[in-house]
Amino acid sequence: MRRLLALPLVLLAGAAFSATRHDISRMSCAEITAFLRAEGSAILSYRSPRDPSLPLYDLYVADDRFCGGGDVAISAAVPAADGKLCAVQTCGEFSGSYGR
């Protein structure tokens, strides 16, 4: 029984480790969205807008197919070098309502 429960965790961990990491501090929104579409998922890192000494990062995805464990793609935004907040998606639990 324990092996059966451990298998999904191993598969999820493998998917997370296969994502590439990108520093997006010098990338335009178009570049960010283009490589997410091409790669499917990536860890995006950037400096906090409130405290530039604080690095932030998370896993972002092209769509639901790159989420695991029953998660779905949900809307998020990251800062882009062209001064825009770039619309991206990350994985999370479905809340049951739209317009989160």
C-alpha positions in Angstrom: 0.0 0.0 0.0 2.8 2.4 0.8 4.4 1.8 -2.5 1.2 2.6 -4.3 1.0 5.9 -2.5 4.6 6.8 -3.0 4.5 6.3 -6.8 2.5 9.5 -7.6 4.8 11.5 -5.3 7.9 10.2 -7.2 6.3 11.1 -10.5 5.4 14.6 -9.4 8.9 15.2 -8.1 10.4 14.0 -11.4 8.2 16.4 -13.3 9.2 19.4 -11.1 12.9 18.6 -11.4 12.7 18.4 -15.2 11.6 22.0 -15.5 14.2 24.4 -16.7 15.0 27.6 -14.7 15.0 31.0 -16.3 15.9 34.4 -14.9 13.3 36.6 -16.6 14.7 40.0 -15.4 15.9 40.8 -18.9 13.1 39.1 -20.9 10.1 40.8 -22.5 6.6 39.4 -21.9 6.6 38.0 -25.5 9.8 36.1 -24.8 8.4 34.7 -21.5 5.2 33.5 -23.1 7.0 32.1 -26.1 9.3 29.8 -24.2 6.5 28.7 -21.8 4.6 27.6 -24.9 7.7 25.9 -26.3 8.8 24.1 -23.1 5.5 23.5 -21.5 6.8 24.4 -18.0 9.6 26.4 -16.4 10.8 27.8 -13.2 10.8 31.6 -13.6 12.9 33.6 -11.3 12.9 37.4 -10.8 13.5 40.1 -8.2 10.7 41.2 -5.9 9.2 44.5 -7.0 8.9 45.5 -3.4 12.4 44.4 -2.3 14.8 44.0 -5.1 17.3 42.1 -2.9 14.7 39.3 -2.5 14.7 36.7 -5.4 11.3 35.1 -6.2 10.6 32.0 -8.2 7.8 29.5 -9.0 6.9 26.9 -11.5 4.8 28.3 -14.4 3.1 26.2 -17.1 1.7 26.5 -20.6 -1.6 24.8 -19.6 -3.3 22.1 -17.4 -1.3 19.2 -19.1 1.8 20.3 -17.2 0.1 20.3 -13.8 0.0 17.1 -11.7 -1.9 15.7 -8.8 -5.3 17.0 -9.9 -4.1 20.6 -10.0 -5.2 22.9 -12.8 -3.5 25.9 -14.5 -4.5 29.2 -12.8 -3.8 32.7 -13.8 -0.8 34.5 -12.5 1.5 37.4 -13.5 5.2 38.1 -13.4 7.1 41.3 -14.1 8.7 41.5 -17.6 11.7 43.6 -18.7 9.4 45.7 -21.0 7.7 47.1 -17.9 4.5 45.0 -18.3 3.0 42.5 -15.9 3.1 39.4 -18.0 0.1 37.0 -17.8 1.2 33.5 -17.2 -0.2 30.4 -15.5 0.9 28.3 -12.5 -0.6 25.1 -11.0 -3.0 25.1 -8.2 -6.2 23.6 -6.8 -9.5 24.2 -8.7 -11.5 26.6 -6.4 -14.8 25.8 -8.0 -15.4 29.4 -9.0 -14.3 31.5 -11.9 -12.5 34.8 -11.7 -10.3 33.8 -8.8 
